[in-house]
Amino acid sequence: MEERILAEGCRKGDNAARKELYDRYAGRLLAICMRYVGERATAEDLLHDAFLKIYGAFDRFSYRGAGSLRAWIERITVNVALEWLRNRNRLGVVELDEGRAAGTIADPDPAEVARVPHDVLLRFVGELPDGYRAVFNLYCIEGLPHREIAQMLGINEKSSSSQLFRARNILARRIKDYLKTH
């Protein structure tokens, strides 16, 4: 079913269209939830919440060409995950090693990163502290600027930048350690 027709069916409450929407995008949206919360059970709950919100919001969707439906439902899913993190006060700045500043670790070479299996990289991202993981995803995956991230998360811009710096350091260290043993 073409995206525009699928969206129109969902807008009208057509269960066949809703099922197709779910079948087509559930895996992708679950992966988004996993990137933000890091726990499968919680991610599955958030996926359910995201679909309820999506189905209830079709009156506000306007088709803007190929890919616009997917972009719209992905944005809703990201917002559901961020809302879950905010409501649990899990986005604050995380103290590192009793307040000591984190040392800078050089980013690994892209060729080195390519040697690390995709599922291992996702696990490393999933193991980041909640605030670091949220900022990392919003900046590196969603491509948002720190100003917008700060507004979305209710933190200041410098905190967003700092959390991204720390997330990258943790990931660089984890990748380097992994490559030493594999």
MDAnalysis code that builds the backbone (N, CA, C; Angstrom):
import MDAnalysis as mda
import numpy as np

u = mda.Universe.empty(546, n_residues=182, atom_resindex=np.repeat(np.arange(182), 3), trajectory=True)
u.add_TopologyAttr("name", ["N", "CA", "C"] * 182)
u.add_TopologyAttr("resid", np.arange(1, 183))
u.add_TopologyAttr("resname", ["MET", "GLU", "GLU", "ARG", "ILE", "LEU", "ALA", "GLU", "GLY", "CYS", "ARG", "LYS", "GLY", "ASP", "ASN", "ALA", "ALA", "ARG", "LYS", "GLU", "LEU", "TYR", "ASP", "ARG", "TYR", "ALA", "GLY", "ARG", "LEU", "LEU", "ALA", "ILE", "CYS", "MET", "ARG", "TYR", "VAL", "GLY", "GLU", "ARG", "ALA", "THR", "ALA", "GLU", "ASP", "LEU", "LEU", "HIS", "ASP", "ALA", "PHE", "LEU", "LYS", "ILE", "TYR", "GLY", "ALA", "PHE", "ASP", "ARG", "PHE", "SER", "TYR", "ARG", "GLY", "ALA", "GLY", "SER", "LEU", "ARG", "ALA", "TRP", "ILE", "GLU", "ARG", "ILE", "THR", "VAL", "ASN", "VAL", "ALA", "LEU", "GLU", "TRP", "LEU", "ARG", "ASN", "ARG", "ASN", "ARG", "LEU", "GLY", "VAL", "VAL", "GLU", "LEU", "ASP", "GLU", "GLY", "ARG", "ALA", "ALA", "GLY", "THR", "ILE", "ALA", "ASP", "PRO", "ASP", "PRO", "ALA", "GLU", "VAL", "ALA", "ARG", "VAL", "PRO", "HIS", "ASP", "VAL", "LEU", "LEU", "ARG", "PHE", "VAL", "GLY", "GLU", "LEU", "PRO", "ASP", "GLY", "TYR", "ARG", "ALA", "VAL", "PHE", "ASN", "LEU", "TYR", "CYS", "ILE", "GLU", "GLY", "LEU", "PRO", "HIS", "ARG", "GLU", "ILE", "ALA", "GLN", "MET", "LEU", "GLY", "ILE", "ASN", "GLU", "LYS", "SER", "SER", "SER", "SER", "GLN", "LEU", "PHE", "ARG", "ALA", "ARG", "ASN", "ILE", "LEU", "ALA", "ARG", "ARG", "ILE", "LYS", "ASP", "TYR", "LEU", "LYS", "THR", "HIS"])
u.atoms.positions = np.array([
    [0.852, -1.181, 0.000],
    [0.000, 0.000, 0.000],
    [0.894, 1.240, 0.000],
    [0.585, 2.183, -0.842],
    [1.356, 3.421, -0.945],
    [1.177, 4.249, 0.333],
    [2.216, 4.993, 0.678],
    [2.256, 5.745, 1.934],
    [1.056, 6.672, 2.116],
    [0.701, 7.400, 1.101],
    [-0.415, 8.345, 1.200],
    [-1.726, 7.606, 1.482],
    [-1.951, 6.494, 0.792],
    [-3.173, 5.700, 0.988],
    [-3.173, 5.070, 2.381],
    [-2.015, 4.594, 2.801],
    [-1.878, 4.021, 4.135],
    [-2.225, 5.063, 5.201],
    [-1.695, 6.248, 5.060],
    [-1.963, 7.326, 6.017],
    [-3.446, 7.687, 6.032],
    [-4.048, 7.760, 4.861],
    [-5.473, 8.099, 4.784],
    [-6.327, 7.012, 5.434],
    [-5.963, 5.753, 5.217],
    [-6.678, 4.656, 5.868],
    [-6.577, 4.735, 7.383],
    [-5.390, 5.039, 7.878],
    [-5.203, 5.180, 9.336],
    [-5.999, 6.368, 9.863],
    [-6.043, 7.448, 9.102],
    [-6.805, 8.630, 9.515],
    [-8.283, 8.277, 9.685],
    [-8.787, 7.393, 8.798],
    [-10.201, 6.989, 8.833],
    [-10.466, 5.877, 9.850],
    [-9.411, 5.380, 10.521],
    [-9.594, 4.327, 11.513],
    [-9.698, 2.933, 10.921],
    [-9.264, 2.755, 9.685],
    [-9.293, 1.455, 9.013],
    [-8.283, 0.510, 9.679],
    [-8.790, -0.578, 10.261],
    [-7.929, -1.503, 10.986],
    [-6.917, -2.202, 10.090],
    [-7.265, -2.473, 8.838],
    [-6.307, -3.088, 7.915],
    [-5.130, -2.146, 7.668],
    [-5.407, -0.862, 7.516],
    [-4.336, 0.129, 7.325],
    [-3.494, 0.242, 8.596],
    [-4.123, 0.234, 9.748],
    [-3.378, 0.309, 11.012],
    [-2.461, -0.907, 11.176],
    [-2.973, -2.079, 10.821],
    [-2.161, -3.291, 10.911],
    [-0.971, -3.204, 9.963],
    [-1.214, -2.739, 8.736],
    [-0.107, -2.612, 7.787],
    [0.920, -1.595, 8.281],
    [0.469, -0.487, 8.824],
    [1.385, 0.505, 9.372],
    [2.250, -0.132, 10.454],
    [1.609, -0.880, 11.347],
    [2.347, -1.548, 12.425],
    [3.337, -2.548, 11.844],
    [2.875, -3.412, 10.952],
    [3.745, -4.430, 10.370],
    [4.933, -3.815, 9.633],
    [4.698, -2.711, 8.965],
    [5.735, -2.070, 8.163],
    [6.782, -1.360, 9.026],
    [6.360, -0.749, 10.124],
    [7.265, 0.129, 10.870],
    [7.601, -0.305, 12.298],
    [6.968, -1.327, 12.834],
    [7.190, -1.688, 14.241],
    [8.655, -2.012, 14.541],
    [9.304, -2.760, 13.673],
    [10.703, -3.113, 13.912],
    [11.600, -1.890, 13.984],
    [11.401, -0.978, 13.063],
    [12.198, 0.254, 13.014],
    [11.939, 1.114, 14.255],
    [10.670, 1.228, 14.645],
    [10.325, 2.056, 15.801],
    [10.794, 1.414, 17.110],
    [10.768, 0.077, 17.174],
    [11.300, -0.609, 18.354],
    [12.793, -0.321, 18.488],
    [13.507, -0.327, 17.372],
    [14.940, -0.016, 17.405],
    [15.177, 1.406, 17.921],
    [14.326, 2.340, 17.528],
    [14.442, 3.716, 18.033],
    [14.239, 3.729, 19.542],
    [13.208, 3.055, 20.013],
    [12.948, 2.999, 21.460],
    [14.131, 2.373, 22.194],
    [14.685, 1.316, 21.639],
    [15.845, 0.662, 22.260],
    [17.036, 1.616, 22.335],
    [17.233, 2.419, 21.296],
    [18.344, 3.371, 21.312],
    [18.214, 4.366, 22.458],
    [16.987, 4.716, 22.810],
    [16.795, 5.732, 23.843],
    [16.714, 5.166, 25.247],
    [16.136, 3.976, 25.429],
    [15.949, 3.475, 26.793],
    [16.851, 2.304, 27.128],
    [17.366, 1.600, 26.144],
    [18.348, 0.558, 26.391],
    [17.826, -0.746, 26.977],
    [16.552, -0.861, 27.268],
    [15.976, -2.075, 27.850],
    [14.829, -2.539, 26.953],
    [14.859, -3.800, 26.555],
    [13.870, -4.296, 25.594],
    [12.443, -4.198, 26.124],
    [12.207, -4.607, 27.367],
    [10.839, -4.590, 27.906],
    [10.279, -3.166, 27.918],
    [11.080, -2.220, 28.359],
    [10.650, -0.822, 28.375],
    [10.449, -0.317, 26.951],
    [11.355, -0.692, 26.054],
    [11.236, -0.267, 24.650],
    [9.944, -0.801, 24.034],
    [9.572, -2.028, 24.353],
    [8.327, -2.597, 23.829],
    [7.111, -1.842, 24.364],
    [7.151, -1.477, 25.634],
    [6.059, -0.670, 26.205],
    [5.966, 0.677, 25.502],
    [7.116, 1.294, 25.262],
    [7.129, 2.597, 24.598],
    [6.665, 2.486, 23.149],
    [6.992, 1.380, 22.491],
    [6.515, 1.155, 21.129],
    [4.991, 1.134, 21.113],
    [4.412, 0.427, 22.068],
    [2.951, 0.368, 22.187],
    [2.385, 1.777, 22.391],
    [2.983, 2.518, 23.315],
    [2.531, 3.892, 23.578],
    [2.667, 4.772, 22.335],
    [3.770, 4.586, 21.602],
    [3.987, 5.386, 20.393],
    [2.908, 5.101, 19.355],
    [2.565, 3.826, 19.162],
    [1.527, 3.516, 18.178],
    [0.171, 4.065, 18.600],
    [-0.125, 4.028, 19.880],
    [-1.387, 4.622, 20.335],
    [-1.408, 6.120, 20.027],
    [-0.289, 6.770, 20.275],
    [-0.204, 8.206, 20.002],
    [-0.285, 8.478, 18.498],
    [0.396, 7.657, 17.705],
    [0.380, 7.811, 16.240],
    [-1.042, 7.653, 15.718],
    [-1.713, 6.571, 16.118],
    [-3.067, 6.321, 15.629],
    [-4.017, 7.454, 16.009],
    [-3.798, 8.025, 17.181],
    [-4.664, 9.112, 17.632],
    [-4.334, 10.472, 17.054],
    [-3.229, 10.571, 16.320],
    [-2.781, 11.880, 15.838],
    [-2.853, 12.027, 14.323],
    [-3.443, 11.074, 13.637],
    [-3.460, 11.142, 12.169],
    [-4.202, 12.357, 11.628],
    [-5.079, 12.929, 12.402],
    [-5.765, 14.136, 11.926],
    [-4.791, 15.317, 11.802],
    [-3.610, 15.209, 12.432],
    [-2.611, 16.280, 12.349],
    [-1.497, 15.980, 11.345],
    [-1.541, 14.806, 10.712],
    [-0.513, 14.447, 9.734],
    [-0.872, 15.011, 8.373],
    [0.120, 15.612, 7.725],
    [-0.102, 16.051, 6.339],
    [0.998, 15.440, 5.480],
    [0.579, 14.757, 4.455],
    [1.499, 14.074, 3.551],
    [2.314, 15.107, 2.783],
    [3.637, 14.944, 2.793],
    [4.532, 15.894, 2.120],
    [5.451, 15.193, 1.133],
    [5.066, 14.018, 0.707],
    [5.883, 13.273, -0.247],
    [6.433, 12.001, 0.372],
    [7.090, 11.227, -0.460],
    [7.630, 9.935, -0.033],
    [8.522, 10.104, 1.192],
    [8.315, 9.277, 2.168],
    [9.115, 9.308, 3.386],
    [8.549, 10.182, 4.489],
    [7.564, 11.011, 4.175],
    [7.052, 11.930, 5.197],
    [6.291, 11.179, 6.302],
    [5.613, 10.104, 5.953],
    [4.910, 9.320, 6.974],
    [5.908, 8.690, 7.927],
    [6.928, 8.069, 7.372],
    [7.939, 7.438, 8.218],
    [8.617, 8.465, 9.117],
    [8.989, 9.602, 8.563],
    [9.634, 10.649, 9.361],
    [8.715, 11.109, 10.488],
    [7.430, 11.256, 10.190],
    [6.468, 11.715, 11.187],
    [6.316, 10.709, 12.322],
    [6.176, 9.419, 11.996],
    [5.996, 8.430, 13.065],
    [7.290, 8.212, 13.846],
    [8.431, 8.376, 13.194],
    [9.698, 8.277, 13.925],
    [9.841, 9.429, 14.913],
    [9.444, 10.637, 14.509],
    [9.527, 11.793, 15.407],
    [8.620, 11.587, 16.616],
    [7.419, 11.079, 16.391],
    [6.507, 10.795, 17.507],
    [7.138, 9.777, 18.446],
    [7.742, 8.745, 17.890],
    [8.363, 7.698, 18.709],
    [9.515, 8.253, 19.538],
    [10.350, 9.073, 18.937],
    [11.443, 9.707, 19.684],
    [10.866, 10.542, 20.824],
    [9.825, 11.299, 20.551],
    [9.218, 12.138, 21.585],
    [8.616, 11.309, 22.707],
    [8.017, 10.165, 22.393],
    [7.473, 9.273, 23.423],
    [8.611, 8.773, 24.321],
    [9.718, 8.373, 23.710],
    [10.860, 7.890, 24.494],
    [11.441, 9.003, 25.365],
    [11.570, 10.203, 24.804],
    [12.110, 11.322, 25.582],
    [11.171, 11.705, 26.722],
    [9.883, 11.663, 26.467],
    [8.911, 11.959, 27.520],
    [9.046, 10.955, 28.662],
    [9.225, 9.686, 28.319],
    [9.406, 8.651, 29.347],
    [10.650, 8.958, 30.180],
    [11.755, 9.330, 29.519],
    [12.986, 9.659, 30.244],
    [12.801, 10.900, 31.119],
    [12.163, 11.936, 30.575],
    [11.932, 13.168, 31.346],
    [11.058, 12.907, 32.567],
    [9.997, 12.135, 32.384],
    [9.071, 11.874, 33.493],
    [9.716, 11.086, 34.617],
    [10.783, 10.428, 34.337],
    [11.482, 9.654, 35.362],
    [12.774, 10.348, 35.804],
    [12.916, 11.602, 35.422],
    [14.100, 12.400, 35.777],
    [15.395, 11.659, 35.468],
    [15.443, 11.063, 34.274],
    [16.609, 10.260, 33.923],
    [17.520, 10.982, 32.939],
    [17.316, 12.263, 32.747],
    [18.104, 12.992, 31.764],
    [19.113, 13.944, 32.379],
    [19.245, 13.936, 33.676],
    [20.167, 14.860, 34.328],
    [21.608, 14.549, 34.000],
    [22.469, 15.464, 34.340],
    [23.892, 15.262, 34.136],
    [24.357, 14.185, 35.099],
    [25.115, 13.242, 34.597],
    [25.616, 12.138, 35.408],
    [27.015, 12.480, 35.872],
    [27.253, 12.348, 37.168],
    [28.584, 12.604, 37.703],
    [29.522, 11.475, 37.289],
    [30.743, 11.818, 36.966],
    [31.726, 10.829, 36.556],
    [32.806, 10.675, 37.600],
    [33.123, 9.455, 37.957],
    [34.263, 9.146, 38.808],
    [34.456, 10.159, 39.926],
    [33.465, 10.274, 40.786],
    [33.536, 11.148, 41.950],
    [33.862, 12.587, 41.584],
    [33.328, 13.064, 40.475],
    [33.466, 14.464, 40.103],
    [34.705, 14.808, 39.313],
    [35.618, 13.851, 39.110],
    [36.815, 14.158, 38.329],
    [36.443, 14.302, 36.863],
    [37.128, 15.200, 36.190],
    [36.866, 15.410, 34.757],
    [37.300, 14.184, 33.972],
    [36.536, 13.866, 32.972],
    [36.866, 12.738, 32.111],
    [38.004, 13.117, 31.185],
    [38.955, 12.209, 31.020],
    [40.041, 12.451, 30.089],
    [39.544, 12.294, 28.660],
    [40.163, 13.016, 27.778],
    [39.767, 12.942, 26.387],
    [40.402, 11.724, 25.741],
    [39.587, 10.963, 25.046],
    [40.061, 9.818, 24.288],
    [39.791, 10.129, 22.828],
    [40.801, 9.931, 22.003],
    [40.646, 10.224, 20.583],
    [39.580, 9.307, 19.983],
    [38.776, 9.868, 19.097],
    [37.789, 9.059, 18.401],
    [38.502, 7.964, 17.625],
    [37.951, 6.752, 17.649],
    [38.587, 5.681, 16.884],
    [38.460, 5.948, 15.380],
    [39.379, 5.411, 14.642],
    [39.360, 5.532, 13.184],
    [38.113, 4.823, 12.644],
    [37.442, 5.404, 11.643],
    [36.242, 4.769, 11.080],
    [36.474, 3.327, 10.623],
    [37.682, 3.027, 10.130],
    [37.981, 1.648, 9.720],
    [37.983, 0.709, 10.925],
    [38.442, 1.212, 12.078],
    [38.409, 0.405, 13.299],
    [36.971, 0.169, 13.734],
    [36.159, 1.222, 13.715],
    [34.762, 1.113, 14.119],
    [34.037, 0.107, 13.229],
    [34.368, 0.083, 11.953],
    [33.727, -0.832, 11.011],
    [34.003, -2.291, 11.366],
    [35.061, -2.553, 12.120],
    [35.381, -3.930, 12.540],
    [34.527, -4.389, 13.715],
    [33.853, -3.471, 14.362],
    [33.004, -3.817, 15.503],
    [31.611, -4.156, 14.979],
    [31.088, -5.343, 15.330],
    [29.745, -5.711, 14.848],
    [28.689, -4.684, 15.263],
    [27.709, -4.498, 14.381],
    [26.644, -3.513, 14.595],
    [25.927, -3.735, 15.922],
    [25.620, -4.981, 16.253],
    [24.907, -5.258, 17.500],
    [25.743, -4.903, 18.720],
    [27.060, -5.019, 18.608],
    [27.946, -4.642, 19.717],
    [27.939, -3.129, 19.880],
    [27.997, -2.397, 18.765],
    [27.933, -0.927, 18.844],
    [26.616, -0.475, 19.474],
    [25.512, -1.093, 19.060],
    [24.210, -0.739, 19.649],
    [24.176, -1.048, 21.136],
    [24.795, -2.150, 21.533],
    [24.854, -2.481, 22.960],
    [25.647, -1.415, 23.719],
    [26.776, -0.974, 23.146],
    [27.572, 0.077, 23.791],
    [26.753, 1.349, 23.966],
    [26.021, 1.743, 22.938],
    [25.172, 2.941, 23.033],
    [24.088, 2.712, 24.084],
    [23.488, 1.529, 24.094],
    [22.435, 1.212, 25.054],
    [22.904, 1.225, 26.495],
    [24.186, 1.007, 26.709],
    [24.742, 0.982, 28.065],
    [25.172, 2.355, 28.571],
    [25.088, 3.366, 27.721],
    [25.412, 4.724, 28.176],
    [24.401, 5.167, 29.228],
    [24.801, 6.034, 30.157],
    [23.810, 6.622, 31.071],
    [22.702, 7.301, 30.265],
    [21.503, 7.332, 30.811],
    [20.322, 7.801, 30.080],
    [20.509, 9.159, 29.412],
    [21.010, 10.138, 30.144],
    [21.186, 11.474, 29.582],
    [22.192, 11.490, 28.449],
    [23.292, 10.790, 28.632],
    [24.307, 10.715, 27.581],
    [23.722, 10.059, 26.332],
    [22.998, 8.958, 26.551],
    [22.421, 8.212, 25.430],
    [21.418, 9.066, 24.665],
    [20.584, 9.800, 25.385],
    [19.585, 10.649, 24.722],
    [20.265, 11.727, 23.881],
    [21.242, 12.413, 24.447],
    [21.941, 13.465, 23.706],
    [22.695, 12.864, 22.521],
    [23.366, 11.748, 22.733],
    [24.096, 11.096, 21.640],
    [23.158, 10.763, 20.486],
    [22.017, 10.166, 20.787],
    [21.053, 9.809, 19.744],
    [20.516, 11.036, 19.021],
    [20.144, 12.048, 19.788],
    [19.568, 13.248, 19.179],
    [20.586, 13.977, 18.299],
    [21.829, 14.009, 18.732],
    [22.850, 14.731, 17.981],
    [23.398, 13.894, 16.818],
    [23.814, 12.677, 17.119],
    [24.503, 11.861, 16.109],
    [23.558, 11.110, 15.178],
    [22.420, 10.682, 15.662],
    [21.498, 9.907, 14.827],
    [20.439, 10.817, 14.211],
    [19.802, 11.645, 15.042],
    [18.732, 12.515, 14.542],
    [19.266, 13.775, 13.876],
    [20.533, 14.132, 14.167],
    [21.147, 15.289, 13.524],
    [20.680, 16.637, 14.052],
    [20.229, 16.677, 15.294],
    [19.724, 17.934, 15.857],
    [20.861, 18.757, 16.464],
    [20.752, 20.081, 16.434],
    [21.763, 20.941, 17.068],
    [21.561, 20.972, 18.585],
    [22.614, 21.346, 19.300],
    [22.555, 21.367, 20.767],
    [21.445, 22.283, 21.290],
    [21.183, 23.374, 20.612],
    [20.132, 24.293, 21.075],
    [18.778, 23.569, 21.110],
    [18.473, 22.845, 20.046],
    [17.198, 22.132, 19.981],
    [17.161, 20.967, 20.973],
    [18.281, 20.269, 21.115],
    [18.359, 19.168, 22.078],
    [18.107, 19.696, 23.484],
    [18.736, 20.802, 23.814],
    [18.567, 21.392, 25.146],
    [17.105, 21.730, 25.413],
    [16.427, 22.299, 24.421],
    [15.005, 22.628, 24.585],
    [14.170, 21.367, 24.775],
    [14.455, 20.339, 23.990],
    [13.678, 19.097, 24.065],
    [13.843, 18.409, 25.420],
    [15.066, 18.452, 25.962],
    [15.368, 17.719, 27.188],
    [15.242, 18.558, 28.450],
    [15.037, 19.856, 28.285],
    [14.926, 20.716, 29.457],
    [16.251, 20.910, 30.171],
    [17.338, 20.939, 29.417],
    [18.672, 21.173, 29.973],
    [19.260, 22.371, 29.248],
    [20.421, 22.865, 29.719],
    [21.010, 23.978, 28.978],
    [21.912, 23.447, 27.868],
    [22.232, 24.317, 26.949],
    [22.996, 23.934, 25.768],
    [24.367, 23.371, 26.122],
    [25.013, 23.956, 27.109],
    [26.334, 23.478, 27.531],
    [26.247, 22.069, 28.104],
    [25.157, 21.753, 28.801],
    [24.975, 20.388, 29.320],
    [24.835, 19.399, 28.177],
    [24.122, 19.793, 27.148],
    [23.970, 18.922, 25.974],
    [25.334, 18.636, 25.361],
    [26.119, 19.677, 25.169],
    [27.447, 19.528, 24.585],
    [28.347, 18.669, 25.468],
    [28.281, 18.912, 26.772],
    [29.094, 18.158, 27.723],
    [28.703, 16.680, 27.737],
    [27.407, 16.406, 27.726],
    [26.968, 15.015, 27.751],
    [27.357, 14.291, 26.462],
    [27.322, 14.999, 25.328],
    [27.763, 14.384, 24.080],
    [29.259, 14.077, 24.144],
    [30.053, 15.010, 24.646],
    [31.491, 14.804, 24.780],
    [31.774, 13.568, 25.635],
    [31.090, 13.463, 26.757],
    [31.305, 12.327, 27.658],
    [30.827, 11.019, 27.032],
    [29.702, 11.063, 26.331],
    [29.202, 9.851, 25.658],
    [30.212, 9.379, 24.618],
    [30.744, 10.300, 23.851],
    [31.726, 9.923, 22.825],
    [32.986, 9.338, 23.451],
    [33.422, 9.909, 24.571],
    [34.597, 9.368, 25.262],
    [34.351, 7.946, 25.746],
    [33.191, 7.717, 26.330],
    [32.860, 6.376, 26.812],
    [32.831, 5.398, 25.641],
    [32.168, 5.792, 24.554],
    [32.077, 4.907, 23.391],
    [33.451, 4.655, 22.773],
    [34.287, 5.677, 22.681],
    [35.633, 5.499, 22.131],
    [36.428, 4.514, 22.977],
    [36.321, 4.660, 24.303],
    [37.027, 3.746, 25.206],
    [36.517, 2.316, 25.036],
    [35.186, 2.159, 24.967],
    [34.600, 0.819, 24.811],
    [35.024, 0.184, 23.488],
    [35.051, 0.971, 22.419],
    [35.445, 0.444, 21.103],
    [36.915, 0.032, 21.127],
    [37.764, 0.865, 21.676],
    [39.194, 0.533, 21.746],
    [39.421, -0.718, 22.582],
    [38.729, -0.837, 23.724],
    [38.857, -2.035, 24.559],
    [38.374, -3.280, 23.821],
    [37.267, -3.133, 23.106],
    [36.734, -4.252, 22.344],
    [37.744, -4.717, 21.288],
    [38.314, -3.760, 20.575],
    [39.255, -4.118, 19.493],
    [40.536, -4.762, 20.024],
    [40.905, -4.458, 21.261],
    [42.091, -5.089, 21.856],
    [41.872, -6.586, 22.077],
    [40.615, -6.958, 22.346],
    [40.337, -8.359, 22.691],
    [39.687, -9.151, 21.559],
    [39.389, -8.508, 20.440],
    [38.734, -9.236, 19.343],
    [39.481, -9.071, 18.044],
])
